[in-house]
Amino acid sequence: MMMKVKAKSPKWKLGLPVLFLLCSFFFFAGLFVSMLLSQDLGDVRSSSRLLDESVENEYEAQPNGESGESFVGSIPFQVLSWRPRALYFPNFASPELCRNIIKIAKANLEPSRLALRKGETAESTKGTRTSSGTFISSSEDKSGTLELIERKIARATMIPKNHGEAFNILRYEVGQKYDSHYDAFKPSEYGPQQSQRIASFLLYLSDVEAGGETMFPFENGLNIGTGYDYKNCIGLKVKPRQGDGLLFYSMFPNGTIDPTSLHGSCPVIKGEKWVATKWIRDQEQEEYES
């Protein structure tokens, strides 16, 4: 008589010590992988921050010619508007450089003047521009401050520095302002022009407690053809902050004047406004011609 032997399936009996070791293994393995992923994400964020702050450590500079530069630089900016084309440059110059420019200009300030249209007189335009100022070229500044600013403006605009006029350093006291106007000269109003102002760069040399904004009343076509009062302070407004820069273009790439580039300086309500203006033309200026 044969006896049937029933095969028994193997049973895994795990004691508490073994179970504890397995759980510990999976816990620490998961923790290790999590740390690796976290480190990778941190490296990505760190690299992104470095790229945002400066490109000097991220890219190798290309060989440059005699007029180029041997380094890769970064000048942060923000597009404020496409109509007009206006760009904002935070911390373009240090407070020390700004104070140096004010010191240079203070001794030579006189009432600001206007370029007069056909039929206009100093009396008929009285009150349009009430600031005081002076013109200083970088060659006249023995400290080299204006030369540094001028070179940086050339890099920011990609227009050679020899296309710029001398700096117009301006001071606006409480109540002083500049009614809306164009920096470019319409030949029909000012007569034939040998060269034209295509862009303007404003470097704010001081903070202003209240008022003193640079304003563009025709931003994106606003108020055009509505009988706008040029004395109103409306539209896109840029508050002066020491060391910040503002670049805007007065002309389109095709050489015609941009009607939305109309701009002005709102009255200072509290404090004092100092600004250095660099007008940039489409041709070299005599100061730099050899």
C-alpha positions in Angstrom: 0.0 0.0 0.0 1.4 3.2 -1.1 1.1 6.3 1.0 0.7 9.7 -0.6 3.0 12.3 0.6 1.7 15.8 0.4 4.3 18.3 -0.7 4.5 21.2 1.6 5.1 24.6 0.2 8.0 26.4 1.8 7.1 28.9 4.4 9.2 32.0 5.0 9.3 32.8 8.6 10.8 36.2 9.3 11.8 37.1 12.7 11.4 40.6 14.0 15.1 41.4 13.7 15.2 40.5 10.0 12.0 42.5 9.3 13.4 45.5 11.0 16.6 45.3 8.9 14.6 45.1 5.7 12.4 48.1 6.6 15.5 50.1 7.6 17.2 49.2 4.2 14.3 50.5 2.1 13.8 53.6 4.3 17.4 54.7 4.0 17.6 53.8 0.3 14.6 56.0 -0.3 16.1 58.8 1.7 19.4 58.6 -0.2 17.6 58.8 -3.6 15.5 61.7 -2.4 18.7 63.5 -1.3 20.3 63.0 -4.7 17.2 64.4 -6.5 17.1 67.3 -4.1 20.8 68.1 -4.7 20.3 67.9 -8.5 17.4 70.4 -8.3 19.5 72.6 -6.1 22.3 72.6 -8.6 19.9 73.5 -11.4 18.5 76.4 -9.4 22.0 77.6 -8.4 23.2 77.5 -12.0 20.1 79.4 -13.1 20.7 82.1 -10.5 24.3 82.4 -11.6 23.2 82.7 -15.2 20.7 85.4 -14.3 23.2 87.4 -12.3 26.2 87.2 -14.6 27.4 85.4 -17.7 31.0 85.9 -17.1 31.5 82.6 -15.3 29.2 80.6 -17.7 30.7 81.3 -21.1 34.2 81.6 -22.5 34.8 84.9 -24.3 35.3 84.8 -28.1 38.5 86.2 -29.6 37.9 89.9 -30.2 39.3 92.5 -32.7 41.0 95.7 -31.9 37.7 97.5 -31.0 36.1 94.6 -29.1 36.2 93.6 -25.4 38.0 90.6 -23.9 35.1 89.6 -21.6 31.5 88.5 -21.7 29.4 91.0 -19.8 25.8 91.4 -18.7 23.8 94.6 -18.3 20.4 93.8 -16.8 17.4 95.6 -18.3 13.6 95.5 -18.5 11.4 96.3 -21.5 9.0 98.9 -20.2 7.2 99.6 -23.5 7.2 98.7 -27.2 5.3 101.9 -28.1 7.5 103.9 -27.5 10.5 101.5 -27.3 11.6 102.2 -23.7 14.0 100.1 -21.6 14.8 100.4 -17.9 18.3 99.6 -16.5 18.4 99.1 -12.8 21.6 99.9 -10.9 23.3 101.2 -14.1 25.7 103.4 -12.1 26.9 103.3 -8.5 25.7 106.0 -6.0 29.4 107.2 -5.8 29.5 107.8 -9.6 26.1 109.6 -9.4 27.4 111.9 -6.6 30.5 112.6 -8.6 28.5 113.8 -11.6 26.4 116.1 -9.4 29.5 117.5 -7.8 31.0 118.2 -11.3 27.8 120.0 -12.5 26.8 122.1 -9.5 29.2 124.9 -10.1 28.0 125.5 -13.7 24.3 125.3 -13.5 22.2 127.9 -15.5 18.5 128.0 -16.5 17.7 125.3 -19.1 17.1 126.4 -22.6 14.9 125.2 -25.4 15.5 124.5 -29.1 12.9 126.9 -30.6 10.5 126.0 -33.4 9.8 128.4 -36.3 8.0 131.4 -34.9 8.7 130.6 -31.3 10.6 133.0 -28.9 12.1 132.6 -25.4 9.2 134.6 -24.1 6.5 132.6 -25.8 8.0 129.3 -24.5 8.6 130.6 -20.9 7.5 128.0 -18.4 7.8 125.1 -20.7 11.1 124.0 -19.2 12.0 125.3 -15.7 15.0 123.2 -14.7 18.6 124.3 -14.5 21.5 122.5 -16.1 24.8 122.4 -17.9 26.5 120.5 -20.7 29.6 118.6 -19.9 31.5 116.3 -22.3 33.5 113.3 -21.1 36.7 114.9 -22.3 36.2 117.8 -19.9 35.7 115.5 -16.9 39.2 114.9 -15.5 37.9 112.3 -13.0 36.9 109.9 -15.8 33.4 109.4 -14.4 31.6 110.5 -17.5 33.9 108.4 -19.6 32.9 105.3 -17.7 29.2 106.1 -18.0 29.5 106.9 -21.7 31.2 103.6 -22.5 28.5 101.6 -20.7 25.8 103.5 -22.5 27.5 102.6 -25.8 27.4 98.9 -24.8 23.8 99.1 -23.7 22.6 100.8 -26.9 25.1 99.2 -29.3 25.6 102.7 -30.8 29.2 104.0 -30.7 29.9 106.6 -28.1 31.0 109.1 -30.8 27.4 109.4 -31.8 26.4 111.0 -28.5 26.1 114.6 -27.6 27.7 116.0 -24.5 25.9 115.1 -21.2 23.2 117.5 -20.2 23.2 117.4 -16.4 19.8 118.7 -15.1 18.5 119.7 -11.7 14.7 119.9 -11.0 13.7 121.6 -7.7 10.2 121.6 -6.2 7.6 122.7 -8.8 10.0 122.5 -11.7 9.2 120.4 -14.7 9.5 119.9 -18.5 6.3 119.8 -20.6 5.8 117.0 -23.1 8.1 117.3 -26.1 10.1 115.3 -28.7 13.9 114.9 -28.6 14.0 114.4 -32.4 13.6 117.5 -34.5 10.9 117.6 -37.2 12.3 119.4 -40.2 8.9 121.0 -40.9 9.2 122.7 -37.5 12.9 123.2 -37.0 14.2 123.3 -40.5 16.6 120.9 -42.2 18.7 118.7 -39.9 22.3 117.6 -40.6 21.8 114.7 -38.1 19.0 113.5 -36.0 18.5 112.4 -32.4 17.5 108.7 -32.6 17.6 107.8 -28.9 17.9 109.2 -25.4 19.5 107.7 -22.3 18.6 109.2 -18.9 20.7 108.3 -15.9 18.9 109.3 -12.7 21.5 110.7 -10.3 19.2 111.0 -7.2 16.1 109.6 -5.7 13.0 111.9 -5.7 10.7 111.7 -2.7 7.6 112.6 -4.7 6.9 113.6 -8.3 9.6 114.1 -11.0 8.6 111.1 -13.0 9.6 110.8 -16.7 6.3 110.3 -18.5 5.2 109.1 -21.9 1.5 110.3 -22.5 1.2 108.5 -25.8 2.1 105.0 -24.6 0.6 102.4 -27.0 -1.2 105.2 -28.9 -3.0 106.5 -25.8 -4.3 110.1 -26.1 -3.1 110.6 -29.7 -5.5 112.9 -31.5 -7.5 113.7 -28.4 -6.4 117.3 -27.8 -4.1 116.2 -25.0 -2.8 119.0 -22.7 1.0 118.8 -22.8 1.2 120.0 -19.2 -0.7 116.9 -17.8 1.4 114.2 -16.2 -0.3 111.0 -17.5 0.5 107.7 -19.3 3.6 105.6 -18.7 5.5 107.1 -15.8 9.1 106.1 -14.7 10.0 107.1 -11.1 13.6 108.3 -10.7 15.9 106.1 -8.6 19.5 106.9 -8.0 21.7 104.9 -10.4 19.0 103.6 -12.6 18.9 104.3 -16.4 16.1 104.8 -18.9 16.7 104.4 -22.7 14.0 105.2 -25.2 14.1 105.6 -29.0 12.8 108.7 -30.7 12.8 107.2 -34.2 11.7 104.0 -35.9 14.3 101.8 -37.6 13.1 103.3 -41.0 14.3 106.8 -39.9 10.9 108.3 -39.2 10.0 109.9 -35.9 8.0 107.7 -33.5 4.9 109.8 -32.4 4.7 107.8 -29.2 8.1 109.0 -28.1 6.6 112.2 -26.8 7.7 112.6 -23.2 8.2 115.0 -20.4 9.2 115.5 -16.8 6.5 115.7 -14.2 6.8 118.5 -11.6 8.8 117.6 -8.5 6.5 117.6 -5.5 9.0 116.9 -2.8 12.8 116.6 -2.9 15.2 117.3 -5.7 15.7 115.6 -9.0 19.1 115.2 -10.7 19.5 113.5 -14.1 22.2 113.1 -16.7 20.8 113.0 -20.3 22.8 111.6 -23.2 21.2 112.3 -26.6 22.4 109.9 -29.3 22.4 110.8 -33.0 22.5 109.0 -36.3 25.9 110.5 -37.2 29.2 111.1 -35.5 29.5 114.3 -33.5 32.2 116.8 -34.0 33.7 116.3 -30.6 34.8 112.8 -31.6 35.7 113.4 -35.2 39.4 113.0 -36.0 
